[in-house]
Amino acid sequence: MKKRNLGFTWFVAWLCAAQLAADDGVFDQYRDLMGDDNPAVFVIDEGEELWFAPQGPESATLEACDLGLGPGVTSGAYVRFPRY
């Protein structure tokens, strides 16, 4: 009786391990499918349009804006914001 229970236990353990190994690719496929459907993409596109659009009385774009690091330098500017 004990050998039979031990064999059944090993079979169930093997079955569970096989099931866990088979599920690994499912989540990767899901992430690949949903990768382009991020709603923040629209906000990023809108911000990019505003960054390059000429605005104000001088029709200047924000590309040459001085963010505290010199004109046109944006590298690392996000670390300094928000400034009060």
Secondary structure, 3 states (H helix, E strand, C coil): CHHHHHHHHHHHHHHHHHHHHHCHHHHHHHHHHHHHHCCHHHHHHHHHHHHHCCECCCCECHHHCECCCCECCCCCHHHHCCCC
